[in-house]
Amino acid sequence: MNAQNWVWAGACAAMLVAAPSAAQTIDASSVIGDGARPGARPGVRGAEVVTFANGVLSGVEVSAPWGVRTIATLAETEGVVRAHGGLLYVLTPESGVVRAFDRAGMLVGKAVLDPGLAAVDVAPIGNGEIFVSTAADGRVVRVSLGGGLGGGFTRSVVDLSVLDEPDTKPDPGMMIVDGGRLFVQLRRLDDENPWIFNERGALAVIDIETGTLIDADAATPGVQAIELAGPHPRLKMRILDSERRLYVSASGADPYTVWPPGGMDEVDLETLEPLGTVVSEMDVANISAIWPTSPTTGFLIFHTDIIASAHLASYTAGPSTVASGFHDELFGYIEILEYEGATGRLFMPTLGGQVRVFDAASRATLAIPEIGGGVATDIELVRWR
């Protein structure tokens, strides 16, 4: 940790379940209009930042007057939100349900997985199809949603166990799509000794068309994953398409893990070569959310190990990364961040149940709209169709 961020730390101090059988079925169905859309204003916004907070899906305008509306209210309290093709996809791991919403908050597609599969993330791929990563059985499931998004449902499974021998429990996590490939985080957790932090996180690469694993290292026998420099990869990954680079928060199991140190890893999307750690936690502090805007600059959230806290910072990567913090959330953790590149605005949820909007160039606060449901646990930019 560099001297600047030790100062940050001092300032803050002053103030599973067993894997079920692969034969379990997925029931896909559709409900049009769930009646849970208080305050929805259909058809008035082309883009919104959507938050999930204790079951409430709120849409925040990406420009002044920064209006907020409730898109839908769900019974579940935990959720992952993803955008694709002008629709919003919401996975609620506690129930195993994936829902697709349109701009008006209408429920246009739904699939139900066994909650025992411990779903982690959803990756929409178009034509009403999605991938869901399931930690309990070490697989990625492909589902075709019912009801107007492709009709009926189909199921195929990609088994990732070969990528974590001899344990054969790769613990798949968050995912991201790049063209015809799906990248899946392999956390490789130790279920029997959860206090032991693994130092060998990886990424599986799947050919979407064939549903087969892609070998990331032709020089090594067998099918190989992309081996990361950091430990457990987690949280949402980012693609810098202009440079054909993928960035991963390979920073440990949680915001207060101090060893082994990880950071933000970089992967060459053309060669699948891991390029190592771009931003090290040894230079900054414990890292969670990342948002690179170039190969050497961007934004991230870091956490000190003195008190529970989250610090939004810009960074410049190099032999010794410099991170310049410009907003603090104290006595809690925020690990999610959204960036709207067209306007250069950052959106960071607060511990007070708002979203703080920043001008990325000046780092000035532009607005602090209040969202529904309390503290957001996920955030996603949606460009509605």
C-alpha positions in Angstrom: 0.0 0.0 0.0 1.5 3.4 -0.9 2.0 6.2 1.5 -1.0 8.1 0.2 -3.4 5.4 1.0 -1.9 4.7 4.4 -3.0 8.2 5.1 -6.5 7.3 3.9 -6.5 4.4 6.3 -5.4 6.6 9.2 -8.1 9.2 8.4 -10.8 6.5 8.4 -9.6 5.2 11.8 -10.1 8.5 13.3 -13.7 8.6 12.4 -23.0 -24.1 0.3 -25.1 -26.3 0.0 -24.4 -29.9 -1.4 -24.3 -30.1 -5.2 -27.7 -31.4 -6.6 -28.0 -33.9 -9.4 -27.4 -32.6 -12.9 -30.7 -34.1 -14.0 -32.7 -31.5 -12.1 -35.1 -29.6 -14.4 -35.5 -26.0 -15.2 -39.1 -24.7 -15.4 -39.3 -21.8 -17.8 -42.5 -19.6 -17.9 -43.6 -16.1 -18.6 -45.8 -13.7 -16.8 -46.8 -10.5 -18.6 -47.2 -7.7 -16.2 -46.6 -8.6 -12.6 -48.6 -5.7 -11.1 -45.6 -4.6 -9.0 -44.6 -1.4 -10.8 -45.4 1.5 -8.5 -44.4 4.8 -10.1 -43.4 3.3 -13.4 -43.4 5.7 -16.3 -43.4 3.6 -19.5 -41.6 4.8 -22.6 -40.0 8.0 -21.3 -36.3 7.1 -21.0 -33.8 5.8 -23.5 -31.2 4.9 -20.9 -31.2 4.5 -17.2 -28.9 3.3 -14.4 -30.8 0.5 -12.7 -30.2 -0.4 -9.1 -31.3 -3.4 -7.1 -31.9 -2.8 -3.4 -33.8 -5.2 -1.2 -36.0 -6.3 -4.1 -36.7 -2.8 -5.5 -35.5 -2.1 -9.0 -35.1 1.6 -9.5 -34.3 3.4 -12.7 -32.2 6.6 -12.4 -32.0 9.0 -15.3 -28.4 9.5 -16.7 -28.8 13.2 -17.1 -30.5 16.1 -15.2 -33.0 16.2 -13.6 -31.8 12.7 -12.5 -35.3 11.5 -11.9 -35.9 8.1 -10.2 -38.7 5.6 -10.9 -39.6 2.2 -9.6 -39.4 -0.4 -12.4 -40.5 -3.4 -10.4 -40.6 -4.7 -6.8 -39.7 -8.3 -6.1 -40.1 -10.5 -3.1 -36.4 -11.5 -3.0 -33.8 -9.3 -1.3 -30.7 -10.2 -3.2 -30.2 -9.8 -7.0 -27.8 -9.5 -9.9 -28.9 -7.1 -12.7 -27.7 -7.3 -16.3 -28.6 -5.5 -19.5 -28.8 -6.9 -23.0 -30.6 -6.0 -26.2 -32.7 -3.3 -24.6 -34.0 -5.5 -21.8 -33.2 -5.8 -18.1 -32.3 -9.3 -16.7 -32.5 -10.0 -13.0 -31.2 -13.1 -11.2 -32.3 -13.6 -7.6 -30.0 -16.4 -6.3 -32.1 -17.1 -3.2 -35.0 -18.2 -5.4 -33.1 -19.4 -8.5 -35.4 -17.2 -10.6 -34.3 -15.2 -13.7 -36.6 -12.5 -14.9 -36.5 -10.3 -18.0 -38.2 -6.8 -17.9 -38.8 -4.3 -20.7 -38.7 -0.5 -20.4 -42.3 -0.4 -19.0 -41.4 -2.8 -16.2 -43.4 -5.6 -17.9 -42.2 -9.1 -17.1 -41.6 -10.5 -20.5 -39.7 -13.7 -19.7 -38.9 -15.9 -16.7 -36.9 -19.1 -15.9 -36.8 -20.9 -12.6 -33.7 -23.0 -11.5 -33.4 -25.1 -8.4 -32.2 -22.7 -5.7 -29.9 -25.5 -4.5 -27.7 -24.9 -7.6 -26.5 -21.6 -6.0 -26.8 -19.5 -9.1 -24.2 -16.6 -9.1 -24.6 -14.7 -12.3 -26.7 -14.4 -15.5 -25.3 -13.6 -18.9 -27.9 -12.8 -21.6 -26.8 -13.7 -25.2 -29.8 -12.7 -27.3 -32.8 -14.4 -28.8 -34.2 -15.0 -25.3 -31.3 -17.1 -24.2 -29.1 -16.8 -21.1 -26.3 -18.5 -19.4 -26.4 -19.0 -15.6 -23.3 -19.9 -13.5 -24.1 -22.3 -10.7 -21.6 -22.7 -7.9 -22.9 -25.8 -6.2 -22.3 -28.1 -9.2 -19.5 -26.3 -10.9 -21.4 -25.7 -14.2 -22.8 -23.1 -16.5 -26.4 -23.7 -17.6 -27.9 -22.4 -20.9 -31.6 -21.6 -20.8 -34.0 -20.4 -23.4 -36.6 -18.2 -21.7 -40.3 -18.7 -22.4 -42.9 -16.2 -23.4 -42.1 -14.0 -26.3 -38.3 -14.3 -26.0 -37.8 -17.4 -28.1 -40.6 -19.6 -27.1 -40.4 -22.6 -24.8 -37.1 -23.6 -23.2 -34.1 -25.7 -23.8 -31.2 -26.7 -21.5 -27.6 -27.5 -22.1 -24.8 -27.6 -19.5 -21.1 -26.9 -19.6 -19.2 -28.8 -17.0 -16.2 -26.8 -15.6 -14.9 -29.4 -13.2 -12.0 -30.4 -15.6 -10.6 -26.9 -15.0 -10.1 -27.4 -11.3 -8.3 -30.8 -10.7 -8.1 -32.6 -8.4 -10.7 -30.7 -6.4 -13.2 -30.7 -9.4 -15.1 -27.8 -7.8 -14.2 -24.7 -9.8 -16.8 -22.5 -8.1 -17.9 -20.5 -11.1 -18.7 -16.9 -10.5 -19.4 -13.8 -12.6 -19.5 -13.9 -16.4 -19.0 -11.6 -19.4 -19.7 -12.1 -23.1 -17.2 -11.1 -25.8 -18.5 -11.8 -29.3 -19.0 -15.6 -29.5 -17.3 -16.4 -26.3 -18.3 -16.5 -22.7 -15.8 -15.8 -19.9 -16.5 -17.3 -16.5 -14.7 -16.6 -13.3 -13.4 -19.7 -11.5 -13.0 -18.8 -7.8 -11.7 -22.3 -6.8 -12.7 -21.9 -3.2 -11.8 -24.4 -0.5 -15.1 -25.5 1.0 -13.5 -27.6 3.8 -11.1 -24.8 4.8 -12.9 -21.5 3.9 -10.4 -19.5 5.8 -7.7 -20.5 3.4 -7.5 -18.0 0.5 -6.8 -19.6 -2.8 -4.0 -18.0 -4.9 -5.0 -19.5 -8.2 -8.0 -17.8 -9.6 -8.8 -18.4 -13.3 -11.2 -17.8 -16.2 -13.0 -20.5 -18.2 -13.6 -19.6 -21.9 -16.7 -21.1 -23.6 -17.6 -21.2 -27.2 -21.2 -20.0 -27.2 -22.3 -21.6 -30.4 -21.0 -25.1 -29.6 -21.2 -24.9 -25.8 -17.7 -26.3 -25.5 -14.7 -25.2 -23.5 -12.0 -23.3 -25.4 -8.4 -24.2 -24.6 -6.6 -21.0 -23.4 -3.1 -22.6 -23.4 -2.3 -24.8 -26.5 1.2 -25.5 -25.2 -0.2 -27.4 -22.2 -1.9 -30.8 -22.6 -5.6 -30.9 -22.1 -8.1 -28.0 -21.9 -6.7 -25.1 -19.9 -8.3 -22.1 -18.3 -6.8 -18.6 -18.2 -4.7 -18.6 -15.1 -4.9 -15.3 -13.2 -2.2 -13.7 -11.1 -4.6 -12.8 -8.3 -6.7 -15.0 -6.0 -10.5 -15.3 -6.1 -11.9 -13.4 -9.1 -15.2 -11.7 -8.2 -17.6 -8.9 -9.1 -18.3 -7.7 -12.6 -15.6 -7.8 -15.2 -15.0 -5.0 -17.8 -13.9 -5.1 -21.4 -11.9 -2.3 -23.0 -12.9 -3.1 -26.6 -10.6 -0.5 -28.2 -7.6 -2.3 -26.8 -9.1 -5.8 -26.9 -8.5 -6.2 -23.2 -10.5 -7.8 -20.4 -10.1 -6.7 -16.8 -10.9 -8.8 -13.7 -11.1 -7.9 -10.0 -9.0 -10.7 -8.7 -8.8 -9.3 -5.3 -9.7 -11.9 -2.7 -12.9 -13.3 -1.2 -14.2 -10.1 0.4 -13.4 -6.4 0.9 -11.4 -7.0 4.1 -9.2 -9.8 2.9 -5.6 -8.7 3.4 -3.7 -11.8 2.2 -2.8 -13.0 -0.3 -2.7 -9.6 -2.1 -4.4 -9.5 -5.5 -5.6 -6.6 -7.6 -6.9 -5.9 -11.1 -5.8 -8.5 -13.7 -5.6 -7.9 -17.4 -6.2 -10.5 -20.2 -5.5 -10.2 -23.9 -8.8 -11.0 -25.6 -7.1 -11.9 -28.9 -4.6 -14.4 -27.6 -6.3 -15.3 -24.3 -2.9 -14.6 -22.7 -3.0 -13.5 -19.0 -1.1 -10.2 -18.8 -0.8 -10.1 -15.0 -1.8 -7.6 -12.4 -2.3 -4.0 -13.7 -3.2 -2.5 -10.3 -1.9 -4.2 -7.2 -3.5 -4.2 -3.8 0.0 -3.7 -2.4 0.0 -0.2 -4.0 -3.6 0.8 -3.3 -5.5 -1.2 -0.7 -8.2 -3.9 -0.9 -9.9 -3.5 -4.3 -13.4 -4.3 -5.3 -15.3 -2.6 -8.2 -13.1 -1.6 -11.2 -13.7 0.5 -14.3 -10.7 1.0 -16.6 -11.1 3.8 -19.2 -7.7 3.1 -20.8 -4.9 0.5 -20.4 -3.4 2.6 -17.6 -6.2 4.8 -16.2 -9.6 4.4 -14.8 -11.7 4.3 -11.6 -11.9 1.8 -8.8 -13.3 1.4 -5.2 -10.8 0.4 -2.5 -11.3 -0.5 1.1 -9.1 0.0 4.1 -8.6 -2.6 6.8 -9.0 -0.2 9.7 -12.8 0.3 9.6 -15.4 -0.8 7.2 -15.2 1.8 4.4 -15.4 2.3 0.6 -13.3 4.9 -1.2 -13.9 5.9 -4.8 -10.7 6.8 -6.6 -9.2 7.4 -10.0 -6.0 5.6 -10.7 -2.9 5.7 -12.9 -1.3 2.3 -13.3 2.5 1.9 -13.5 5.4 0.3 -11.6 3.8 1.8 -8.5 0.1 2.6 -9.1 -1.2 6.0 -7.8 -4.8 6.1 -6.7 -6.4 9.4 -5.9 -9.5 9.1 -3.8 -12.3 11.6 -4.2 -15.3 10.2 -2.3 -15.7 8.1 0.9 -18.4 5.9 2.3 -17.7 5.1 6.0 -18.8 2.3 8.2 -19.9 -0.1 5.5 -18.9 -1.5 2.1 -20.0 -0.5 -1.4 -18.5 -2.8 -4.1 -20.4 -1.7 -7.2 -19.9 1.1 -9.7 -21.3 2.1 -13.1 -19.8 4.4 -15.8 -21.7 6.0 -18.6 -19.0 6.7 -21.2 -21.0 8.9 -23.6 -21.4 11.6 -20.9 -18.4 10.7 -18.8 -20.5 10.1 -15.6 -19.9 7.8 -12.7 -22.7 6.3 -10.6 -21.8 5.0 -7.1 -24.5 3.8 -4.6 -24.2 5.2 -1.1 -24.8 3.7 2.3 -27.6 6.1 2.8 -29.8 4.6 0.0 -28.9 7.1 -2.8 -26.8 7.0 -6.0 -24.1 9.6 -6.1 -23.5 10.9 -9.6 -20.0 12.3 -10.5 -18.5 14.0 -13.5 -15.6 11.7 -14.2 -13.4 14.5 -15.6 -13.7 16.9 -12.8 -14.7 14.3 -10.1 -17.4 16.8 -9.0 -20.7 15.5 -7.6 -23.6 16.3 -9.9 -26.5 14.8 -8.0 -27.4 12.5 -5.2 -30.9 11.0 -6.1 -32.5 8.7 -3.6 -33.5 5.2 -4.8 -36.0 2.8 -3.5 -35.3 -0.1 -1.2 -32.3 1.2 0.7 -28.6 0.4 0.0 -28.2 -1.0 -3.6 -26.3 -4.3 -4.0 -26.1 -4.1 -7.8 -26.1 -1.4 -10.5 -26.3 -1.6 -14.3 -26.6 0.8 -17.2 -29.6 -0.2 -19.4 -30.2 1.2 -22.9 -33.8 0.4 -23.4 -35.2 -0.7 -26.7 
